[in-house]
Amino acid sequence: MSERNYTTVNPCIMCQPIGSVMAFKGIEDSMVLLHGSQGCSTYMRLHLAHHFREPVDIGSSSLSEKGAVYGGSENLKKGLKNLILRYNPKVIGVSTTCLAETIGDDITRIIAEFREEEGVGDERIIIPVPTPSYEESHNSGYIKAVEAIVKTFTLDDSKKEIFNNKLNVILSENISPEDTREMKHIFNSIVGNNSSILLPDISETFDAPMTGDLHKIPPGGTTHADIADMKNSAASIGFGITNDNKAVNYLEQTFDIPSQNLPLPIGLEYTDMVLAALSNISGAEIPDEFQKERGRLIDAMVDSHKYVYGTKVAIYGDPNNVLGMLSLVLENGMHPILVVASSKSPRFAEHAMARVQQVKPDCDVTILEDVDFDTFNDAVQKAKPQMLIGNSNGKYIAKEMNIPLIRFGFPIHDRVGAQRLLTIGYKGAMRMLDRITNTILEVEETHLAAKWSEPESYVPLGENNFHSAEA
């Protein structure tokens, strides 16, 4: 692998504001305004719309050369005013971009001035989130936005009110609406209906049913009352163990709510871990439906084992997703020779290596993080995997190496149905394993087809032979 640490070529990550947008889209009746150039919001609208196949409206302060020189205060105030007039949201997330951060706009002060000048009261919640595009990634933008949302809704009173005996569930970045629906099903089944508060909830807002009604802001998302009630909960669970879950930490430090962080329940082991944790917290037995699903998953693993065993794979994408997928392929006897996280995270390499040592200590694996696609391409060329598992941006490498790409994570912009991909829980593991196995079978059949020939008895007789036969 060549040294290319002087610059980034085709980054594997997206910028912080897009992570912030994804977090706010999981909040009831909310809109996002990006304080920056028009192009920033356009890029994010397209990127999200191509992945989720849903209209994604994002406001913009449309900073131009004038704003870059004299400051963007005027543009931001006009943008907020237009957003309220056209969409009338109850919550507005204001995320900065690289341009706004570079010129040093104080968005908290500008928002306070806007409230006073326009007479906007506390009934309209405006949440500033500094997300400069030139540092960190969409993952950190998501984490910052979720933390800002929780802080804002629980800020009125630093003391608890009425103990609700609920469980806070704060999701990590980049799980699909279908995954979110499965999460809710698991929590409702084990902890009990209305016994957990899940944040952010994109199950409807990024995958809205077609009803014939046109909503400027899609219905759904975590309700404002639920977010405000998080400070009264009995415990918190944060999903994702590679990064710090700042919202979970805030709730614990400010309101003494005990918490634990768990891996995304991708694959058998991590799903077992999550269900056991829920059973311990609630004191309830794991329902029979999940016991049966677990049995079906093991049956599927037995069915697929002879096809997937030993397959060399390269996995890449967001840290928590990659860690879950690494666990799944190890459990199924595959050989993860290259494991790459798109961004730097405090504990990704540690957890990834620990999982490899736990399941397949003789596995010769290379673990990288915070690399661009240029470096990743070099690593793939050297490792020579038989399959890639990751987002659509790896398709050019897969095509060049003539190996299949299993699309997983974000973004998936060259296929439909990303919003309905299920990887969470036992059912998600079964679906993922079926996709991997069937892809291997298709490749093998295509490879073998070149060697196949029709049996001689099936070859049609020529005209001469036909007459000869009649004679």
VOTI-907635 format. One line per field, with one value per residue (C-alpha): x, y, z. Coordinates in Angstrom, 1 decimal. Example, Ala and Ser with C-alpha at 12.3 -4.5 7.8 and 13.67 -1.06 7.14 Angstrom:
% VOTI-907635
X: 12.3 13.7
Y: -4.5 -1.1
Z: 7.8 7.1
//
This chain:
% VOTI-907635
X: 0.0 1.5 1.7 -0.8 -1.1 -0.6 -4.1 -7.5 -8.6 -12.3 -13.1 -15.1 -17.0 -19.5 -19.5 -20.8 -24.0 -25.5 -25.2 -27.0 -29.8 -30.3 -30.7 -33.2 -35.3 -36.0 -37.7 -41.4 -42.4 -38.8 -36.9 -33.2 -31.6 -28.0 -26.1 -23.9 -24.0 -27.0 -24.9 -24.4 -28.1 -28.6 -25.9 -27.4 -30.9 -29.8 -27.7 -30.4 -33.2 -31.2 -30.6 -34.1 -36.1 -38.1 -38.3 -35.9 -36.5 -33.6 -33.5 -30.5 -29.2 -27.7 -24.5 -22.8 -19.6 -21.2 -22.1 -18.6 -17.1 -19.5 -21.0 -24.0 -26.3 -28.7 -29.0 -29.6 -32.4 -34.0 -33.7 -35.3 -38.1 -38.8 -38.6 -41.2 -43.5 -43.4 -43.2 -44.2 -42.1 -42.1 -38.4 -35.7 -32.1 -29.6 -26.4 -23.3 -21.2 -17.5 -18.2 -20.2 -17.6 -14.7 -16.1 -16.9 -20.6 -22.0 -25.2 -26.4 -26.2 -27.9 -30.7 -31.3 -31.4 -33.8 -36.1 -36.2 -36.6 -39.3 -41.1 -40.5 -41.4 -40.4 -43.1 -40.7 -37.6 -34.4 -31.4 -27.9 -25.4 -21.9 -20.9 -17.9 -17.6 -13.8 -13.4 -14.6 -17.5 -21.2 -21.0 -19.8 -22.4 -25.1 -23.8 -23.5 -27.1 -28.6 -26.8 -27.9 -31.6 -31.6 -29.9 -32.4 -35.5 -34.3 -32.8 -35.7 -35.3 -32.1 -34.1 -36.2 -40.0 -42.1 -40.3 -41.6 -39.9 -39.0 -35.9 -34.1 -32.9 -30.5 -29.6 -26.3 -25.9 -27.0 -29.5 -32.4 -36.0 -36.7 -34.0 -35.6 -39.0 -37.4 -35.7 -39.1 -40.6 -37.9 -38.2 -41.9 -41.9 -39.4 -39.6 -43.2 -45.3 -44.8 -42.0 -39.1 -38.2 -36.4 -34.4 -34.2 -37.0 -36.7 -39.0 -41.7 -40.0 -37.5 -40.0 -43.4 -46.3 -48.1 -51.5 -52.4 -51.9 -49.0 -47.2 -44.5 -43.1 -43.6 -45.5 -43.5 -40.4 -39.8 -42.3 -41.2 -42.9 -41.0 -37.6 -38.4 -39.4 -36.0 -34.7 -37.3 -36.4 -35.1 -32.1 -30.5 -29.1 -26.8 -26.3 -22.8 -19.7 -17.0 -17.8 -18.9 -22.6 -22.7 -26.5 -26.3 -23.4 -25.2 -28.3 -26.2 -24.1 -26.9 -29.8 -28.1 -29.7 -27.7 -26.6 -24.9 -23.7 -24.3 -23.2 -25.7 -27.5 -26.1 -25.4 -26.1 -23.7 -24.5 -28.3 -28.0 -26.2 -28.8 -31.8 -30.1 -29.5 -33.2 -34.3 -32.0 -33.2 -36.9 -36.9 -39.0 -38.3 -37.3 -40.5 -40.8 -40.9 -37.3 -36.3 -37.8 -36.1 -32.8 -33.4 -34.2 -31.0 -28.9 -30.7 -29.9 -26.2 -26.0 -27.6 -25.2 -22.1 -20.8 -21.1 -19.8 -17.1 -13.6 -14.8 -12.4 -14.2 -13.4 -15.9 -16.0 -18.3 -19.3 -17.6 -20.5 -22.0 -18.7 -18.2 -21.6 -21.0 -17.5 -19.2 -21.7 -19.2 -16.9 -19.8 -20.4 -16.9 -16.0 -12.5 -12.5 -9.1 -9.7 -11.9 -12.1 -13.9 -14.6 -13.9 -11.7 -13.3 -11.9 -12.6 -13.2 -9.9 -9.9 -13.4 -12.8 -9.6 -11.1 -14.0 -11.6 -9.5 -12.7 -14.0 -11.2 -7.8 -5.9 -7.5 -5.0 -7.0 -5.9 -7.9 -7.8 -9.8 -10.1 -8.9 -10.0 -11.1 -7.7 -6.0 -8.8 -8.4 -4.7 -5.5 -8.1 -5.8 -3.2 -5.5 -7.5 -10.8 -13.5 -16.3 -16.8 -19.5 -20.2 -21.9 -22.4 -19.2 -17.1 -18.7 -15.8 -13.3 -15.6 -16.0 -12.3 -11.5 -14.5 -15.8 -19.3 -20.3 -23.0 -24.5 -24.8 -24.8 -25.0 -25.1 -26.8 -27.7 -27.5 -30.1 -33.7 -34.9 -32.1 -34.8 -36.2 -32.9 -33.1 -29.8 -30.9 -31.8 -32.1 -34.3 -31.9 -29.0 -30.9 -31.7 -28.0 -26.8 -29.2 -27.9 -24.3 -24.9 -27.0 -24.5 -21.7 -23.9 -24.7 -21.0 -20.1 -22.9 -21.7 -18.1 -19.1 -21.5 -18.5 -17.4 -20.8 -21.8 -25.1 -25.3 -24.8 -28.3 -29.8 -28.0 -30.6 -30.0 -29.0 -31.2 -29.0 -29.1 -32.9 -33.5 -31.0 -32.9 -36.2 -34.6
Y: 0.0 3.3 6.3 9.0 10.9 14.3 14.6 12.8 11.3 10.4 10.2 7.2 9.6 12.4 15.7 16.5 18.4 15.4 13.4 16.2 16.2 12.5 13.0 15.8 13.9 11.5 14.1 14.9 18.0 19.2 20.8 21.5 24.7 24.6 27.8 27.8 27.9 26.6 23.8 22.2 21.7 20.6 17.9 16.6 16.5 14.6 12.2 11.4 11.2 8.8 6.5 6.6 7.3 9.9 13.7 15.4 19.1 21.0 24.8 26.9 30.3 30.5 32.2 33.9 36.0 38.9 36.8 35.3 38.7 40.6 37.7 35.5 36.9 38.5 35.4 33.1 35.3 35.4 31.7 31.0 33.4 31.7 28.2 29.1 30.8 27.8 24.8 26.0 23.4 23.2 22.3 23.8 22.4 24.9 23.2 25.0 24.2 24.8 28.3 29.5 28.1 29.6 33.1 32.6 33.2 32.9 31.1 31.0 34.8 35.2 32.9 34.9 38.1 36.5 35.5 39.0 40.8 38.5 37.9 34.1 32.6 29.4 27.4 27.2 25.3 26.3 24.1 25.2 22.5 23.5 21.0 22.3 20.1 20.1 18.1 14.7 13.0 12.5 10.1 12.8 15.2 12.7 12.2 16.0 16.6 13.9 15.3 18.8 17.7 15.9 18.8 21.3 19.3 18.5 21.9 23.6 21.9 20.1 18.0 15.0 15.4 12.2 8.9 7.2 3.8 3.9 2.9 5.5 4.0 6.2 4.7 5.0 6.4 4.8 2.1 1.9 2.7 -1.1 -1.7 1.0 -0.7 -4.0 -2.2 -0.9 -4.3 -5.9 -3.3 -3.4 -7.2 -7.5 -4.3 -3.7 -1.3 2.3 1.4 2.8 6.0 5.5 8.4 9.4 7.5 7.6 4.6 6.8 10.0 8.4 5.7 7.2 5.2 6.5 7.7 10.4 13.2 15.6 16.6 19.3 17.6 13.8 12.5 10.4 10.8 10.8 13.0 16.2 15.0 11.7 13.5 15.9 12.9 11.2 12.7 10.8 7.4 4.5 3.6 4.3 2.1 3.6 1.6 1.6 0.9 2.3 6.0 7.9 8.2 11.8 11.9 8.8 10.3 13.6 11.9 9.8 12.7 15.2 13.1 10.1 7.7 4.5 3.5 0.9 0.9 -2.1 -3.1 -2.9 -6.3 -7.5 -11.2 -14.0 -13.0 -9.3 -9.9 -12.4 -9.8 -7.1 -9.4 -10.6 -7.1 -6.2 -9.2 -8.3 -4.7 -5.5 -8.8 -10.3 -13.6 -13.4 -14.1 -17.4 -15.6 -14.6 -18.0 -19.4 -16.8 -17.6 -21.3 -20.4 -18.3 -21.2 -23.5 -20.9 -20.8 -24.6 -24.5 -21.8 -23.0 -25.1 -22.3 -19.3 -21.0 -19.6 -16.9 -14.0 -10.7 -7.0 -5.0 -1.2 1.6 3.3 1.9 0.5 -1.1 -2.6 -4.1 -5.8 -7.1 -8.4 -10.3 -11.8 -13.0 -14.5 -16.4 -17.9 -19.1 -16.5 -14.9 -11.1 -10.3 -6.5 -4.5 -0.8 2.0 5.1 7.4 7.5 6.3 5.7 2.0 0.5 -1.2 -2.5 -4.1 -5.4 -7.2 -8.5 -10.1 -11.6 -13.1 -14.4 -16.3 -16.9 -16.2 -17.6 -15.1 -12.9 -9.6 -6.1 -3.4 0.2 3.3 6.9 6.1 7.4 5.2 5.6 3.9 1.4 0.6 -0.2 -2.3 -4.3 -4.8 -6.2 -8.4 -9.7 -10.5 -12.6 -10.2 -6.7 -5.8 -2.0 0.9 1.8 3.8 0.6 -0.5 0.8 -1.3 -4.3 -3.8 -3.4 -6.6 -8.5 -9.5 -9.1 -6.2 -6.8 -3.4 -2.5 0.7 4.3 5.4 2.9 5.2 2.8 0.3 0.6 -0.5 0.7 2.0 -1.5 -3.4 -5.3 -6.3 -5.9 -8.9 -12.6 -11.9 -9.3 -11.7 -14.4 -11.9 -10.8 -14.4 -15.3 -12.4 -13.3 -17.0 -16.5 -14.0 -16.6 -19.2 -16.8 -16.1 -19.8 -20.6 -17.8 -19.1 -22.6 -21.7 -21.1 -24.7 -26.2 -27.9 -29.3 -33.1 -34.6 -36.2 -32.6 -31.2 -30.8 -32.9 -31.0 -31.2 -33.9 -35.9 -35.5 -36.9 -39.6 -40.5 -40.7 -43.0
Z: 0.0 -1.0 1.4 0.5 3.8 2.2 0.9 0.9 -2.4 -2.8 1.0 2.4 4.7 4.2 5.9 9.4 8.4 6.6 9.8 11.6 9.0 9.5 13.2 12.9 10.4 13.2 15.3 15.1 13.1 12.5 9.7 9.2 7.9 6.8 7.3 4.3 0.5 -1.6 -3.0 0.4 1.0 -2.6 -2.3 0.9 -0.5 -3.5 -1.5 1.0 -1.6 -3.8 -0.8 0.9 -2.3 -0.5 -0.9 1.5 2.1 3.7 4.2 3.3 4.2 0.7 1.7 -1.2 -1.7 0.2 3.2 3.2 3.4 5.7 7.7 7.2 9.9 7.4 5.3 8.3 9.6 6.2 5.9 9.3 8.4 5.1 6.6 9.3 6.7 4.3 6.6 10.0 11.9 15.7 15.7 13.6 13.6 12.4 11.3 10.1 7.1 6.4 5.0 8.0 10.4 8.5 8.6 12.3 12.4 16.0 15.2 18.8 18.9 15.5 16.5 19.7 17.7 15.3 18.1 19.5 16.2 14.9 18.2 18.0 21.3 23.1 21.3 18.4 19.3 17.4 18.0 16.8 16.0 14.9 12.2 10.2 7.1 7.1 10.2 11.4 9.5 9.1 12.1 14.4 13.0 13.9 17.4 18.0 16.7 18.9 21.9 21.1 20.7 24.1 25.9 24.4 25.3 28.9 29.7 31.3 34.6 35.6 38.1 37.4 37.4 37.5 37.3 34.2 34.6 30.9 28.9 26.8 23.5 21.6 18.2 16.4 12.9 9.7 10.4 7.9 8.5 8.3 11.0 13.1 12.8 13.9 16.8 18.0 17.6 19.7 22.5 22.6 22.7 25.5 27.6 26.9 24.7 25.5 27.9 25.9 24.2 20.9 19.5 16.6 15.0 11.2 10.6 9.0 8.1 5.7 4.5 4.5 3.1 0.0 1.2 -1.4 1.1 0.6 3.8 3.7 6.8 6.8 9.9 12.4 14.4 18.1 19.8 21.7 24.8 24.8 24.3 27.2 29.3 28.8 32.0 34.0 32.7 34.6 32.3 29.0 26.2 23.6 20.4 19.0 20.9 18.7 19.4 22.5 22.7 23.9 24.6 26.8 28.7 29.2 30.6 33.0 34.2 34.5 35.7 37.2 34.7 34.6 31.1 29.0 25.4 23.3 19.8 16.9 17.0 13.7 13.6 16.2 19.0 19.1 18.9 21.7 23.7 23.1 23.9 27.1 28.2 27.6 29.5 32.4 32.5 32.2 34.2 31.4 29.6 25.9 24.0 22.1 18.7 19.1 20.3 17.1 15.0 16.6 15.8 12.2 11.9 13.1 10.6 7.9 9.0 8.7 5.2 4.0 5.7 2.8 0.4 2.4 4.5 3.8 1.5 1.7 2.2 2.6 4.7 4.8 5.9 9.1 12.2 14.1 11.0 10.0 13.4 13.3 9.8 10.9 13.6 11.2 8.7 11.4 12.8 9.4 8.8 6.3 6.2 6.7 5.4 5.2 7.6 7.1 9.0 7.1 10.0 13.0 16.2 19.7 20.0 16.5 16.0 19.6 19.3 15.8 16.7 19.9 17.9 15.5 18.3 19.9 16.9 14.5 16.1 13.2 10.8 9.0 9.0 8.2 10.1 8.9 9.8 8.6 5.1 1.7 -1.2 -2.9 0.1 0.4 -3.3 -2.8 0.2 -1.7 -4.7 -2.2 -0.2 -3.2 -1.5 -3.3 -2.2 -1.0 1.6 1.9 0.4 -3.3 -3.5 -3.6 -6.9 -9.0 -7.1 -7.3 -11.1 -11.6 -9.7 -11.1 -7.7 -6.3 -4.0 -1.3 -0.8 2.9 4.9 3.6 0.9 -1.5 -4.4 -7.3 -6.1 -4.9 -1.5 0.8 3.2 3.5 4.0 7.2 9.0 12.6 14.8 13.9 10.9 9.6 10.0 8.0 5.2 5.1 5.1 2.3 0.2 0.7 0.0 -3.1 -4.5 -4.1 -5.8 -8.7 -9.2 -9.1 -11.7 -14.0 -13.7 -14.3 -17.2 -19.4 -18.9 -19.3 -22.6 -23.7 -23.5 -26.9 -26.9 -26.5 -29.6 -32.4 -35.5 -38.6 -41.7 -43.3 -40.1 -39.9 -43.4 -42.6 -39.6 -41.5 -44.1
//
